[in-house]
Amino acid sequence: MYPGLAARAASLDAADGLAPLRDLFALNEGSVYLDGNSLGALPRHVPERLRDVMTRQWGELGIRSWTEGGWWTAPERIGDRIAPLVGAGPGQIVVGDSTSVNVFKAVVAAVRLAGQDRTAGQDRTDGQDRTAAEGRTEVLVDATTFPTDGYIARSAARMTGRRIVPLAPAEMPAALGPRTAAVLVNHVDFRTGRLHDLPGITAAAHAAGALAVWDLCHSAGALPVGLDAHGVDLAVGCTYKYLNGGPGSPAFLYVAERHQAGFDSPLPGWNAHADPFAMAAGFEAADGAVRGRVGTPDILSMLALDAALDVWADVRMADVRAKSLALTDFFLECVAAYAPPGRVSSLTPAAHAERGSQIALRCAEAPAVMDGLIARGVVGDLRGPDVLRFGFTPLYVGFADAERAARVLGEVLAAVPGRVPPGRR
């Protein structure tokens, strides 16, 4: 053990302005939870809030809660609570459905917007033909993206008559041109933790006449995004990672205000109708981001998310980002001190401008090492075949957690036999 690192961790925790927020979460103090990039920790007050939803709102008020309890407007109201965390103004985010469903909406809508005549309120059927006629036949997709995004994008491309062009995000600006309708990029790579250039890629897409769609699953709640400031067109994100909304909590869809009148959803459900309770045979889209709604909101998980967002009161994303970078820097320093030489290497960029809020370590014995870590109370996750992932959620992870995790990692690596390189048997 390096006493200096433990002492530094204690000093850093004592000076941490976000440290009191840890008490807002239900954490096992006997373990270190570094898997918030897969499932965020439970805020302590959420179960009591959900009891009220179930016993009073549902149990006593029943159907009256759609109006008296604010259930009907929850997707937009909660969207407005998420908006400041991703740098969006009010009225541009709607909550509901899964990330995958929202990716489908966003990609198809982006292709349609790229070829639209900008006539608001039309129920058009010629979007794909117009776009194709204008030569915008390609959708650039992050080749390193989370697999579902790629699956969804390919399906959306088939439906709209487009062609998918998979590229590394850094290659996209040079590949953009008059054939490009839209780009779909992950803000932070789920496997490596690399932060991609949202401002630069968005600006390059616009210069080429294309739209930019961003997946914020690994950045929303972890770092400043700046959707409005950087002119992003459409974005999606989940809420069960750094936003702590609970397993499978509903995702969100961002539609920039300038695109809302022309946003043509491929899933025009009754909740997106201008007069949903008229039950009209023809579809007339509602105004604003409400067009991104589809069916009846999943109220129990929606209101669990609503309650979870209370932990963000008075939290500045700049402070979250500063702590995230300090935590990940300190963890890497501790890993360098504690891990046997040559057993792990970082896949996460060292440069702050290219780093999200996780550290990914390549390790040949990753499955056995992660099993050993979890058995000893350090919870990260595995991305096969050889990646150890550690998510650093600044609201509840501290520097002592980082030091302990690295120390235990070193002990587990020492206990797990390393592979003998070929030719050295």
C-alpha positions as CSV (number, residue, x, y, z in Angstrom):
1,M,0.0,0.0,0.0
2,Y,1.2,3.5,-0.7
3,P,0.2,5.6,2.4
4,G,0.7,8.8,0.4
5,L,-2.1,7.9,-2.0
6,A,-4.5,7.1,0.7
7,A,-3.7,10.3,2.5
8,R,-4.1,12.3,-0.6
9,A,-7.5,10.7,-1.3
10,A,-8.6,11.7,2.2
11,S,-7.5,15.3,1.6
12,L,-9.1,15.5,-1.8
13,D,-12.4,14.1,-0.3
14,A,-12.3,16.7,2.5
15,A,-12.0,19.5,0.0
16,D,-14.6,18.2,-2.4
17,G,-17.7,20.4,-2.7
18,L,-19.8,17.6,-4.2
19,A,-18.9,15.1,-1.4
20,P,-22.1,15.8,0.7
21,L,-24.2,14.6,-2.2
22,R,-23.0,11.1,-1.5
23,D,-25.4,10.9,1.4
24,L,-28.4,11.3,-1.0
25,F,-27.7,7.8,-2.4
26,A,-28.3,4.3,-1.1
27,L,-24.8,2.9,-1.2
28,N,-23.2,-0.2,0.3
29,E,-20.5,1.4,2.4
30,G,-18.6,-1.9,2.3
31,S,-18.1,-1.7,-1.4
32,V,-17.0,0.7,-4.2
33,Y,-19.6,1.2,-6.9
34,L,-18.0,2.1,-10.2
35,D,-20.7,0.8,-12.5
36,G,-22.8,4.0,-12.7
37,N,-22.1,4.1,-16.4
38,S,-24.3,1.0,-16.7
39,L,-26.8,1.6,-13.8
40,G,-26.7,4.6,-11.6
41,A,-27.1,4.2,-7.8
42,L,-30.5,4.6,-6.2
43,P,-31.3,8.1,-4.6
44,R,-32.5,7.4,-1.1
45,H,-35.8,9.3,-1.4
46,V,-37.1,7.6,-4.5
47,P,-38.8,4.6,-2.8
48,E,-40.9,6.9,-0.6
49,R,-41.9,9.0,-3.6
50,L,-42.9,5.9,-5.5
51,R,-45.0,4.7,-2.6
52,D,-46.9,7.9,-2.9
53,V,-47.4,7.4,-6.6
54,M,-48.7,3.9,-6.1
55,T,-50.8,4.3,-3.0
56,R,-52.2,7.8,-3.3
57,Q,-51.9,8.8,-6.9
58,W,-52.8,5.5,-8.5
59,G,-54.5,3.8,-5.5
60,E,-56.7,6.8,-4.3
61,L,-56.9,9.2,-7.2
62,G,-56.8,6.6,-9.9
63,I,-57.4,8.0,-13.4
64,R,-57.8,11.5,-12.0
65,S,-54.0,11.5,-11.6
66,W,-53.6,12.0,-15.3
67,T,-54.7,15.6,-14.7
68,E,-54.6,16.2,-11.0
69,G,-51.2,14.4,-10.6
70,G,-49.7,15.9,-13.7
71,W,-49.2,12.5,-15.3
72,W,-50.2,13.6,-18.8
73,T,-47.6,16.4,-19.0
74,A,-44.8,14.4,-17.3
75,P,-42.8,13.7,-20.5
76,E,-42.3,17.4,-21.2
77,R,-42.1,18.5,-17.6
78,I,-39.3,16.0,-16.9
79,G,-37.7,16.9,-20.2
80,D,-37.4,20.4,-19.0
81,R,-35.7,19.2,-15.8
82,I,-33.1,17.3,-17.9
83,A,-32.6,20.2,-20.3
84,P,-30.1,22.2,-18.1
85,L,-28.0,19.1,-17.6
86,V,-27.3,18.8,-21.3
87,G,-27.3,22.5,-22.2
88,A,-30.8,22.8,-23.7
89,G,-33.4,25.5,-23.2
90,P,-37.0,24.5,-22.2
91,G,-39.5,23.0,-24.6
92,Q,-36.9,20.9,-26.6
93,I,-36.7,17.6,-24.7
94,V,-39.4,15.0,-24.3
95,V,-39.0,11.9,-22.1
96,G,-40.3,8.5,-23.1
97,D,-39.7,5.2,-24.9
98,S,-36.2,3.6,-25.0
99,T,-33.0,5.0,-26.4
100,S,-33.3,2.6,-29.3
101,V,-36.8,3.9,-30.2
102,N,-35.6,7.5,-29.9
103,V,-32.6,6.8,-32.1
104,F,-35.0,5.5,-34.8
105,K,-37.2,8.6,-34.5
106,A,-34.2,10.9,-34.7
107,V,-32.4,9.3,-37.6
108,V,-35.5,9.0,-39.8
109,A,-36.6,12.5,-38.8
110,A,-33.1,13.9,-39.6
111,V,-33.1,12.3,-43.1
112,R,-36.6,13.8,-43.7
113,L,-35.5,17.2,-42.4
114,A,-32.5,17.1,-44.7
115,G,-34.8,17.0,-47.8
116,Q,-37.8,18.9,-46.4
117,D,-39.3,22.0,-48.0
118,R,-39.7,23.4,-44.5
119,T,-43.4,23.7,-44.8
120,A,-44.7,23.4,-41.3
121,G,-47.5,21.1,-40.2
122,Q,-47.7,19.1,-43.4
123,D,-48.4,15.4,-43.2
124,R,-46.0,14.5,-46.0
125,T,-45.2,11.1,-47.5
126,D,-42.6,12.3,-49.9
127,G,-39.7,13.0,-47.5
128,Q,-37.5,10.1,-48.7
129,D,-38.0,10.8,-52.4
130,R,-37.3,14.5,-52.0
131,T,-34.1,13.8,-50.0
132,A,-32.9,11.2,-52.6
133,A,-33.7,13.6,-55.4
134,E,-31.5,16.2,-53.8
135,G,-28.6,13.6,-53.8
136,R,-28.5,13.2,-50.0
137,T,-28.3,9.5,-50.0
138,E,-25.9,8.7,-47.2
139,V,-26.1,8.6,-43.4
140,L,-22.7,8.6,-41.7
141,V,-22.7,6.4,-38.5
142,D,-20.1,6.1,-35.8
143,A,-18.4,2.7,-36.6
144,T,-17.5,2.4,-32.9
145,T,-21.0,3.0,-31.7
146,F,-23.0,1.0,-29.2
147,P,-24.3,-1.9,-31.4
148,T,-28.0,-1.1,-31.1
149,D,-27.4,2.4,-32.6
150,G,-25.9,0.7,-35.7
151,Y,-28.7,-1.8,-36.0
152,I,-31.4,0.9,-35.7
153,A,-29.6,3.2,-38.2
154,R,-29.3,0.5,-40.8
155,S,-33.1,-0.2,-40.4
156,A,-33.8,3.5,-40.7
157,A,-31.6,3.7,-43.8
158,R,-33.4,0.8,-45.5
159,M,-36.8,2.4,-44.7
160,T,-35.8,5.8,-46.1
161,G,-33.8,4.5,-49.1
162,R,-30.4,5.7,-47.7
163,R,-27.0,4.1,-47.5
164,I,-25.1,3.7,-44.2
165,V,-21.5,4.7,-44.2
166,P,-19.7,3.5,-41.0
167,L,-16.8,5.6,-40.0
168,A,-14.7,6.5,-36.9
169,P,-16.0,9.9,-35.6
170,A,-12.6,11.5,-36.4
171,E,-13.0,10.5,-40.0
172,M,-16.5,12.1,-40.4
173,P,-15.6,15.7,-41.2
174,A,-13.5,14.7,-44.2
175,A,-16.2,12.3,-45.4
176,L,-19.1,14.8,-45.3
177,G,-20.4,16.2,-48.5
178,P,-23.4,16.9,-50.8
179,R,-24.5,13.2,-50.5
180,T,-24.7,13.3,-46.7
181,A,-28.2,13.6,-45.1
182,A,-27.2,13.1,-41.5
183,V,-24.6,11.8,-39.1
184,L,-25.2,9.7,-36.0
185,V,-22.4,9.8,-33.4
186,N,-22.0,8.7,-29.7
187,H,-20.7,11.6,-27.6
188,V,-18.7,9.2,-25.4
189,D,-17.6,5.8,-26.7
190,F,-19.2,3.1,-24.4
191,R,-16.2,0.8,-24.6
192,T,-13.2,3.1,-24.2
193,G,-14.6,6.2,-22.6
194,R,-13.3,8.4,-25.5
195,L,-15.1,11.8,-25.7
196,H,-15.8,12.7,-29.3
197,D,-15.8,16.3,-30.8
198,L,-19.4,17.3,-30.6
199,P,-18.9,20.9,-31.5
200,G,-16.5,20.2,-34.4
201,I,-18.5,17.3,-36.0
202,T,-21.7,19.2,-35.7
203,A,-20.3,22.3,-37.3
204,A,-18.8,20.2,-40.1
205,A,-22.1,18.5,-40.7
206,H,-23.9,21.8,-41.0
207,A,-21.2,23.2,-43.4
208,A,-22.0,20.2,-45.6
209,G,-25.8,20.8,-45.4
210,A,-26.4,17.7,-43.2
211,L,-27.9,17.3,-39.7
212,A,-26.2,16.0,-36.6
213,V,-27.8,13.4,-34.3
214,W,-25.9,12.7,-31.0
215,D,-26.3,9.8,-28.6
216,L,-25.7,11.2,-25.1
217,C,-26.1,7.9,-23.1
218,H,-22.6,8.1,-21.7
219,S,-22.3,11.9,-21.3
220,A,-25.7,13.2,-20.0
221,G,-25.2,13.8,-16.3
222,A,-21.4,13.3,-16.5
223,L,-20.2,16.3,-18.3
224,P,-21.4,19.5,-20.0
225,V,-22.9,18.8,-23.4
226,G,-24.0,22.2,-24.8
227,L,-26.8,21.1,-27.2
228,D,-28.1,24.6,-27.9
229,A,-24.7,26.3,-27.8
230,H,-23.2,24.0,-30.4
231,G,-26.3,23.9,-32.6
232,V,-27.0,20.2,-32.3
233,D,-30.1,19.2,-34.4
234,L,-31.4,16.1,-32.6
235,A,-30.1,14.1,-29.7
236,V,-31.1,11.1,-27.6
237,G,-30.0,9.7,-24.3
238,C,-30.8,7.2,-21.5
239,T,-31.6,8.2,-17.9
240,Y,-30.5,5.1,-16.0
241,K,-26.8,5.8,-16.0
242,Y,-25.4,9.1,-14.7
243,L,-29.0,10.5,-14.2
244,N,-29.8,7.6,-11.8
245,G,-33.4,7.1,-13.0
246,G,-33.5,3.4,-12.3
247,P,-33.3,0.2,-14.4
248,G,-34.9,0.7,-17.8
249,S,-36.0,4.3,-17.0
250,P,-37.4,6.1,-20.0
251,A,-35.0,7.8,-22.4
252,F,-35.2,11.3,-23.8
253,L,-35.3,12.9,-27.2
254,Y,-34.0,16.4,-28.0
255,V,-35.5,18.3,-31.0
256,A,-33.9,21.7,-31.5
257,E,-36.5,24.4,-31.5
258,R,-35.7,25.4,-35.1
259,H,-36.6,21.9,-36.3
260,Q,-39.8,21.3,-34.3
261,A,-42.2,22.6,-36.9
262,G,-40.7,20.3,-39.5
263,F,-40.0,17.3,-37.3
264,D,-41.7,14.4,-39.0
265,S,-41.7,11.4,-36.7
266,P,-41.8,7.9,-38.2
267,L,-43.8,6.8,-35.2
268,P,-46.8,9.3,-35.1
269,G,-48.6,7.8,-32.1
270,W,-51.7,9.2,-30.5
271,N,-49.8,11.0,-27.8
272,A,-48.1,13.1,-30.5
273,H,-51.4,14.2,-32.0
274,A,-52.5,17.9,-31.8
275,D,-55.8,16.7,-30.2
276,P,-55.1,13.3,-28.9
277,F,-58.5,12.7,-27.3
278,A,-60.4,13.6,-30.5
279,M,-59.4,10.1,-31.7
280,A,-59.4,11.3,-35.2
281,A,-58.6,9.0,-38.1
282,G,-56.1,11.4,-39.6
283,F,-52.8,12.4,-37.9
284,E,-52.1,16.1,-37.2
285,A,-48.9,16.6,-35.3
286,A,-48.8,18.6,-32.1
287,D,-46.6,21.6,-31.7
288,G,-43.1,21.5,-30.3
289,A,-41.1,18.5,-28.9
290,V,-44.4,16.8,-28.1
291,R,-44.2,15.5,-31.6
292,G,-41.6,13.1,-30.3
293,R,-44.1,11.3,-28.1
294,V,-45.7,8.0,-29.2
295,G,-47.9,6.1,-26.8
296,T,-49.1,6.3,-23.2
297,P,-46.2,7.3,-20.9
298,D,-44.8,4.6,-18.6
299,I,-45.8,6.5,-15.4
300,L,-44.2,4.4,-12.7
301,S,-40.7,4.6,-14.2
302,M,-41.3,8.1,-15.4
303,L,-42.0,9.4,-11.9
304,A,-39.2,7.4,-10.4
305,L,-36.9,9.4,-12.8
306,D,-38.6,12.6,-11.8
307,A,-37.9,12.0,-8.2
308,A,-34.3,10.9,-8.9
309,L,-33.6,14.2,-10.7
310,D,-34.0,16.0,-7.3
311,V,-30.4,15.2,-6.5
312,W,-29.4,17.7,-9.2
313,A,-30.8,20.7,-7.4
314,D,-28.1,23.5,-7.3
315,V,-25.5,21.2,-8.9
316,R,-23.3,22.9,-11.6
317,M,-22.2,20.7,-14.5
318,A,-18.9,22.5,-14.5
319,D,-18.2,21.2,-11.0
320,V,-19.3,17.7,-12.0
321,R,-16.8,17.8,-14.9
322,A,-14.0,19.1,-12.8
323,K,-14.4,16.3,-10.2
324,S,-14.8,13.7,-12.9
325,L,-11.5,14.6,-14.5
326,A,-9.8,14.8,-11.1
327,L,-11.2,11.4,-10.1
328,T,-10.1,9.7,-13.3
329,D,-6.7,11.3,-13.2
330,F,-6.2,10.1,-9.6
331,F,-7.5,6.6,-10.4
332,L,-5.0,6.2,-13.3
333,E,-2.2,7.5,-11.0
334,C,-3.2,4.9,-8.4
335,V,-3.4,2.1,-11.0
336,A,0.1,3.0,-12.2
337,A,1.3,2.7,-8.6
338,Y,-0.5,-0.5,-7.5
339,A,-0.9,-2.7,-10.7
340,P,2.0,-5.1,-11.5
341,P,3.9,-3.7,-14.6
342,G,2.5,-4.6,-18.0
343,R,-0.7,-6.2,-16.8
344,V,-3.1,-3.4,-17.7
345,S,-3.1,-0.5,-20.1
346,S,-5.6,2.3,-20.4
347,L,-7.8,2.6,-23.5
348,T,-9.2,5.9,-22.3
349,P,-7.4,9.0,-23.7
350,A,-5.2,10.8,-21.3
351,A,-6.2,14.2,-22.7
352,H,-9.0,15.7,-20.8
353,A,-10.6,17.0,-24.0
354,E,-11.0,13.4,-25.2
355,R,-12.1,11.7,-22.0
356,G,-15.6,11.0,-20.7
357,S,-16.2,9.9,-17.1
358,Q,-15.0,6.3,-17.2
359,I,-11.7,4.5,-17.4
360,A,-11.4,1.5,-19.6
361,L,-8.4,-0.8,-18.9
362,R,-7.3,-3.5,-21.3
363,C,-6.3,-6.7,-19.5
364,A,-5.7,-10.1,-21.0
365,E,-7.3,-11.8,-17.9
366,A,-10.2,-9.4,-17.7
367,P,-13.0,-11.9,-16.9
368,A,-11.2,-13.4,-14.0
369,V,-9.9,-10.1,-12.8
370,M,-13.4,-8.5,-12.8
371,D,-14.8,-11.5,-10.9
372,G,-12.0,-11.0,-8.3
373,L,-12.8,-7.3,-8.0
374,I,-16.5,-7.9,-7.5
375,A,-15.8,-10.6,-4.9
376,R,-13.8,-8.1,-3.0
377,G,-16.3,-5.3,-3.2
378,V,-15.2,-3.3,-6.1
379,V,-18.0,-3.2,-8.7
380,G,-17.0,-2.4,-12.2
381,D,-18.0,-4.2,-15.4
382,L,-16.6,-6.3,-18.2
383,R,-16.7,-5.6,-21.9
384,G,-15.4,-8.8,-23.6
385,P,-13.0,-10.0,-24.3
386,D,-10.5,-8.0,-22.4
387,V,-11.8,-4.6,-21.2
388,L,-12.4,-3.6,-17.6
389,R,-14.7,-0.6,-17.3
390,F,-14.9,1.7,-14.3
391,G,-17.5,4.5,-14.3
392,F,-16.9,7.5,-12.1
393,T,-20.1,9.2,-11.1
394,P,-19.1,12.5,-9.4
395,L,-22.2,12.8,-7.3
396,Y,-21.4,9.8,-5.2
397,V,-17.9,8.4,-6.0
398,G,-15.1,9.8,-4.0
399,F,-11.3,9.8,-4.1
400,A,-11.0,7.2,-1.4
401,D,-13.1,5.0,-3.6
402,A,-10.7,5.5,-6.5
403,E,-7.7,4.7,-4.4
404,R,-9.3,1.5,-2.9
405,A,-10.4,0.3,-6.3
406,A,-6.9,0.7,-7.8
407,R,-5.3,-1.0,-4.7
408,V,-7.7,-4.0,-4.9
409,L,-7.1,-4.2,-8.6
410,G,-3.4,-4.5,-8.0
411,E,-4.0,-7.2,-5.4
412,V,-6.3,-9.2,-7.7
413,L,-3.9,-8.9,-10.6
414,A,-1.1,-10.3,-8.4
415,A,-3.3,-13.2,-7.5
416,V,-4.5,-14.0,-11.1
417,P,-1.8,-15.6,-13.2
418,G,-0.8,-13.5,-16.2
419,R,-0.7,-15.0,-19.6
420,V,2.7,-16.0,-20.9
421,P,3.5,-14.2,-24.2
422,P,3.9,-16.5,-27.2
423,G,7.5,-17.8,-27.6
424,R,8.3,-17.5,-23.9
425,R,7.0,-20.8,-22.6
